Amino acid sequence: MTDSTLHFNLPEHRRSQLINTLHTWLLLAGSLALLVVCAFTLAGPVGIIYAFVFGAISLVAIRRISPQMVLKMYKARAVTRAEFPQGLAIVEELSRRAGLPDVPELHVIPSRMMNAFAVGRKDNSVVAVTDQLIRVLTARELTGVLAHEISHIRNEDLKVMALADTVSRFTSLMSTIGIVSLLFNITFLASGAHAQIPWLGVLILLVAPTVGGLLQMALSRTREFDADLGAALLTGDPDGLAQALVKLEKAQGKVWENLILPGGRIPDPSILRTHPLTDTRVERLKALKDASGVVARGEALPDDILLTLAVKPQDRIRTSPVPQISGQHGRWNSSNLEILSLLNTQSGKPVVSGPEAECEACPRSLNTPDADPRVHVARGGVYW
């Protein structure tokens, strides 16, 4: 690993984190505002009350879903230390740096696709990777991917996206109810009755699901950017994740695309993607290596930062179902500062180093003999 991976551009990270936090709040506010408008259009003030009551009940129900229920859908199984000691060691070290109360379990999914996702809460979480992923990526690249997923857990992105998904689903539900009611009214009007149709309300209900979906995808892209930043902070190695993203991008091509478009695939429009463009993500990761304003390993941290680090990690763990998105923007919050202190001490050495960092993370398949490879990891209670 080159020396450039041992330096971190703090001003760039602060700026990016502030922008991501602002975008997150604006997008969540936009989604909630759209829900309120739809509820009011459909049933007036009473509709708003019903929407928030049932939305809160749904959030509590989602929070109580066990990660094991989701993992069973994808035939994922826990990895033992004898099977993949390096992978478990990486997860444990990253969890320690992230200040998680419990180390996430590492599961493997029998699949020929390269993918990874996180599910659960801070105190009960799982990171799942496909068998193909751990056999194609190097140990250094896998470290970046695992750090990305652990950043999702640490940032409580699972709660954020669960909230956004709940809002989007209720918006679509009310839109459907409104359109069905309109069709019944049109039938009633055709019989000769006289009534005035609120065309503005009809238009709002028609476009609301599309707008809500776009807001949800934009929020997902923002949280991906923030997880990339968190992963680079946890590992001190933006290049590791950047290289993994490039490999994942190349592996996303489908068979029919290779047959019809042998010269390359046509990417989805940015606005219709749940994940940002790989080139943009790599560019932002590279920006974290800029030599201006870096804090290098071994430099002493200011006294006020050291005092902030005296707060125990367990005292900062949130148990509220409401997602925590923001921190202190004038300076890093204490969790980030604690990670930074690790990068500035011997205990903050690279998670993987030496020749093994560039070797296959796991040279052999962890598929069980009777496992049927999954074709695709779909959305639904998971985040990747």
Secondary structure, 3 states (H helix, E strand, C coil): CCHHHHEEEHHHHHHHHHHHHHHHHHHHHHHHHHHHHHHHHHHHHHHHHHHHHHHHHHHHHHHCCCHHHHHHHCCCEECCCCCCHHHHHHHHHHHHHHCCCCCCEEEEECECCCCEEEEEECCEEEEEEEHHHHHHCEHHHHHHHHHHHHHHHHCCHHHHHHHHHHHHHHHHHHHHHHHHHHHHHHHHHHCCCCCCCCHHHHHHHHHHHHHHHHHHHHHHHHHHHHHHHHHHHHHCCHHHHHHHHHHHHHHCCCHHHHHHCCCCCCCCCHHHCCCCCHHHHHHHHHHCCCCCCEEECCCCCCHHHHHHCCCCHHHHCCCCCCCCCCCCCCCCCHHHHHHHHHHCCHHHCCCCCCHHHHCECCCCCCCCCCCCCECCCCCCCCEC
